[in-house]
Amino acid sequence: MTTRREIIAFLGALPILSLAGCGQSATTDCQPIVLANDRECALCGMTISSFPGPKGQACVDDGNTLGFCSTNDLLSWAWQPDAKPRISALYVHDLSHTRWQSPSDDAWIEAAKAVYVVGHDREGAMGHSPAPFSQKKDAEHFVEAHGGHVLGFRELDWDALKASS
């Protein structure tokens, strides 16, 4: 039988136990996953693999990885105020190492490390979604063939997304 003293000691320890995880940084070792053929976009619900163009992934604080049918949808979701604190990593297909028509799940890059072509003529799941590249020279070749202009990750904003659509 539990004594009153044990119950009081346990209740007194609860605040200390609840602080045990404080001060630890969020896990950022999340890696991109294979986007299965039936996986749906976390923003619009479309089947991710049914469309051409670069896709996106977001690792979130609960350990899950969300898939997106386009870089447009990934960024639209990531820029929402309620999404920002949940994000531990963002990934996009690297068009320096894969094709627009059927991007490979072996070719991901951290979204912040990519350069993007906006305002081009290539269509994907959500229209003319920003085209991510790890190599600026590849982005410039893409611009020569498909139009648009190159922006860094920090230069992307809602106006750039509108210019892409």
C-alpha positions as a Markdown table, in Angstrom:
| # | Residue | x | y | z |
|---|---|---|---|---|
| 1 | Met | 0.0 | 0.0 | 0.0 |
| 2 | Thr | 1.3 | 3.4 | -1.0 |
| 3 | Thr | 1.7 | 5.8 | 1.9 |
| 4 | Arg | 0.7 | 9.4 | 2.0 |
| 5 | Arg | 4.4 | 10.4 | 2.2 |
| 6 | Glu | 5.2 | 8.4 | -1.0 |
| 7 | Ile | 2.4 | 10.1 | -2.9 |
| 8 | Ile | 3.5 | 13.6 | -1.7 |
| 9 | Ala | 7.1 | 12.8 | -2.7 |
| 10 | Phe | 6.0 | 11.6 | -6.1 |
| 11 | Leu | 3.9 | 14.7 | -6.7 |
| 12 | Gly | 6.7 | 16.9 | -5.6 |
| 13 | Ala | 9.1 | 15.3 | -8.1 |
| 14 | Leu | 6.8 | 15.7 | -11.1 |
| 15 | Pro | 7.9 | 19.3 | -11.9 |
| 16 | Ile | 11.5 | 18.2 | -11.8 |
| 17 | Leu | 10.8 | 15.2 | -14.0 |
| 18 | Ser | 9.0 | 17.3 | -16.5 |
| 19 | Leu | 12.0 | 19.5 | -16.9 |
| 20 | Ala | 14.4 | 16.6 | -17.6 |
| 21 | Gly | 14.2 | 17.1 | -21.4 |
| 22 | Cys | 14.6 | 20.9 | -21.3 |
| 23 | Gly | 17.7 | 22.4 | -22.8 |
| 24 | Gln | 18.2 | 19.6 | -25.3 |
| 25 | Ser | 18.2 | 20.6 | -28.9 |
| 26 | Ala | 15.6 | 19.3 | -31.3 |
| 27 | Thr | 16.7 | 16.3 | -33.4 |
| 28 | Thr | 18.1 | 17.5 | -36.7 |
| 29 | Asp | 19.5 | 14.2 | -38.0 |
| 30 | Cys | 16.4 | 13.5 | -40.1 |
| 31 | Gln | 17.2 | 12.3 | -43.6 |
| 32 | Pro | 15.0 | 12.4 | -46.7 |
| 33 | Ile | 12.8 | 9.3 | -47.3 |
| 34 | Val | 11.7 | 7.5 | -50.4 |
| 35 | Leu | 8.3 | 9.0 | -51.4 |
| 36 | Ala | 6.2 | 5.9 | -52.0 |
| 37 | Asn | 3.9 | 5.8 | -55.0 |
| 38 | Asp | 0.8 | 6.3 | -52.9 |
| 39 | Arg | 2.0 | 9.0 | -50.6 |
| 40 | Glu | -0.1 | 12.1 | -50.6 |
| 41 | Cys | 1.0 | 15.7 | -50.4 |
| 42 | Ala | 0.8 | 17.1 | -46.9 |
| 43 | Leu | -0.6 | 20.4 | -48.1 |
| 44 | Cys | -3.0 | 19.6 | -51.0 |
| 45 | Gly | -3.6 | 15.8 | -50.8 |
| 46 | Met | -2.5 | 15.1 | -54.4 |
| 47 | Thr | -0.5 | 11.9 | -55.0 |
| 48 | Ile | 3.1 | 13.1 | -55.0 |
| 49 | Ser | 4.5 | 10.7 | -57.6 |
| 50 | Ser | 1.8 | 11.4 | -60.2 |
| 51 | Phe | 3.4 | 14.6 | -61.4 |
| 52 | Pro | 6.7 | 15.8 | -62.8 |
| 53 | Gly | 8.9 | 18.4 | -61.2 |
| 54 | Pro | 10.9 | 18.6 | -58.0 |
| 55 | Lys | 9.2 | 17.5 | -54.8 |
| 56 | Gly | 9.8 | 18.5 | -51.2 |
| 57 | Gln | 10.0 | 17.0 | -47.7 |
| 58 | Ala | 9.8 | 18.4 | -44.2 |
| 59 | Cys | 11.1 | 16.7 | -41.1 |
| 60 | Val | 9.0 | 17.9 | -38.2 |
| 61 | Asp | 9.4 | 17.9 | -34.4 |
| 62 | Asp | 7.3 | 14.8 | -33.8 |
| 63 | Gly | 9.7 | 12.6 | -35.8 |
| 64 | Asn | 7.5 | 12.4 | -38.9 |
| 65 | Thr | 8.6 | 13.3 | -42.4 |
| 66 | Leu | 5.9 | 15.1 | -44.5 |
| 67 | Gly | 6.0 | 14.8 | -48.3 |
| 68 | Phe | 5.0 | 17.6 | -50.8 |
| 69 | Cys | 4.1 | 17.3 | -54.5 |
| 70 | Ser | 6.1 | 20.4 | -55.4 |
| 71 | Thr | 8.6 | 22.9 | -54.0 |
| 72 | Asn | 5.8 | 25.4 | -54.2 |
| 73 | Asp | 3.7 | 23.4 | -51.7 |
| 74 | Leu | 6.7 | 22.7 | -49.5 |
| 75 | Leu | 7.5 | 26.4 | -49.2 |
| 76 | Ser | 3.8 | 27.4 | -48.9 |
| 77 | Trp | 3.5 | 25.1 | -45.9 |
| 78 | Ala | 6.9 | 25.9 | -44.4 |
| 79 | Trp | 6.2 | 29.7 | -44.4 |
| 80 | Gln | 3.0 | 29.3 | -42.3 |
| 81 | Pro | 3.4 | 30.6 | -38.8 |
| 82 | Asp | 2.2 | 27.4 | -37.2 |
| 83 | Ala | 4.6 | 25.2 | -39.3 |
| 84 | Lys | 7.8 | 27.2 | -38.7 |
| 85 | Pro | 8.4 | 26.0 | -35.1 |
| 86 | Arg | 7.8 | 22.4 | -36.0 |
| 87 | Ile | 10.4 | 22.2 | -38.8 |
| 88 | Ser | 13.7 | 20.4 | -38.1 |
| 89 | Ala | 14.8 | 20.1 | -41.8 |
| 90 | Leu | 13.5 | 20.8 | -45.3 |
| 91 | Tyr | 14.6 | 19.0 | -48.4 |
| 92 | Val | 14.0 | 19.4 | -52.1 |
| 93 | His | 15.0 | 17.4 | -55.2 |
| 94 | Asp | 18.3 | 18.6 | -56.6 |
| 95 | Leu | 17.9 | 19.1 | -60.3 |
| 96 | Ser | 21.7 | 19.3 | -60.7 |
| 97 | His | 21.5 | 15.5 | -60.1 |
| 98 | Thr | 18.1 | 14.4 | -61.3 |
| 99 | Arg | 15.6 | 15.0 | -64.1 |
| 100 | Trp | 12.5 | 17.2 | -64.0 |
| 101 | Gln | 10.2 | 14.6 | -65.5 |
| 102 | Ser | 10.8 | 12.0 | -62.8 |
| 103 | Pro | 13.0 | 13.2 | -60.0 |
| 104 | Ser | 15.0 | 10.5 | -58.2 |
| 105 | Asp | 14.7 | 9.9 | -54.4 |
| 106 | Asp | 18.5 | 9.6 | -54.4 |
| 107 | Ala | 18.8 | 13.3 | -55.3 |
| 108 | Trp | 17.8 | 15.4 | -52.3 |
| 109 | Ile | 19.4 | 18.6 | -51.0 |
| 110 | Glu | 18.7 | 20.7 | -47.9 |
| 111 | Ala | 16.3 | 23.4 | -49.1 |
| 112 | Ala | 18.4 | 26.2 | -47.7 |
| 113 | Lys | 21.5 | 25.1 | -49.6 |
| 114 | Ala | 19.8 | 25.1 | -53.0 |
| 115 | Val | 19.5 | 27.9 | -55.5 |
| 116 | Tyr | 16.2 | 28.2 | -57.3 |
| 117 | Val | 14.9 | 29.2 | -60.7 |
| 118 | Val | 11.6 | 31.0 | -60.6 |
| 119 | Gly | 9.6 | 32.3 | -63.6 |
| 120 | His | 10.5 | 29.4 | -65.9 |
| 121 | Asp | 8.3 | 27.5 | -68.4 |
| 122 | Arg | 8.4 | 24.0 | -66.9 |
| 123 | Glu | 5.2 | 22.7 | -65.3 |
| 124 | Gly | 4.9 | 20.4 | -62.3 |
| 125 | Ala | 2.2 | 19.5 | -59.8 |
| 126 | Met | 1.5 | 23.0 | -58.9 |
| 127 | Gly | 2.3 | 24.9 | -62.1 |
| 128 | His | 5.7 | 26.5 | -62.5 |
| 129 | Ser | 7.2 | 25.6 | -59.1 |
| 130 | Pro | 10.6 | 26.9 | -58.1 |
| 131 | Ala | 13.3 | 24.6 | -59.6 |
| 132 | Pro | 16.1 | 23.8 | -57.0 |
| 133 | Phe | 19.7 | 23.2 | -57.9 |
| 134 | Ser | 22.8 | 22.5 | -55.9 |
| 135 | Gln | 25.0 | 24.1 | -58.6 |
| 136 | Lys | 24.4 | 27.6 | -59.7 |
| 137 | Lys | 25.8 | 26.9 | -63.2 |
| 138 | Asp | 23.2 | 24.2 | -63.6 |
| 139 | Ala | 20.5 | 26.7 | -62.6 |
| 140 | Glu | 21.9 | 29.2 | -65.2 |
| 141 | His | 21.8 | 26.5 | -67.9 |
| 142 | Phe | 18.1 | 25.8 | -66.9 |
| 143 | Val | 17.4 | 29.5 | -67.3 |
| 144 | Glu | 18.9 | 29.6 | -70.8 |
| 145 | Ala | 16.6 | 26.7 | -71.8 |
| 146 | His | 13.4 | 27.5 | -69.9 |
| 147 | Gly | 13.6 | 31.2 | -68.9 |
| 148 | Gly | 13.2 | 32.7 | -65.4 |
| 149 | His | 15.9 | 33.9 | -63.0 |
| 150 | Val | 18.0 | 32.5 | -60.2 |
| 151 | Leu | 17.4 | 33.2 | -56.5 |
| 152 | Gly | 19.0 | 32.0 | -53.3 |
| 153 | Phe | 16.8 | 30.3 | -50.6 |
| 154 | Arg | 16.7 | 33.5 | -48.5 |
| 155 | Glu | 15.5 | 35.5 | -51.5 |
| 156 | Leu | 12.5 | 33.3 | -52.0 |
| 157 | Asp | 9.2 | 34.9 | -50.8 |
| 158 | Trp | 5.5 | 34.9 | -51.7 |
| 159 | Asp | 6.1 | 37.2 | -54.7 |
| 160 | Ala | 8.7 | 34.7 | -56.0 |
| 161 | Leu | 6.2 | 31.9 | -55.7 |
| 162 | Lys | 3.6 | 33.9 | -57.6 |
| 163 | Ala | 6.2 | 34.7 | -60.3 |
| 164 | Ser | 6.7 | 30.9 | -60.6 |
| 165 | Ser | 3.1 | 30.0 | -61.0 |
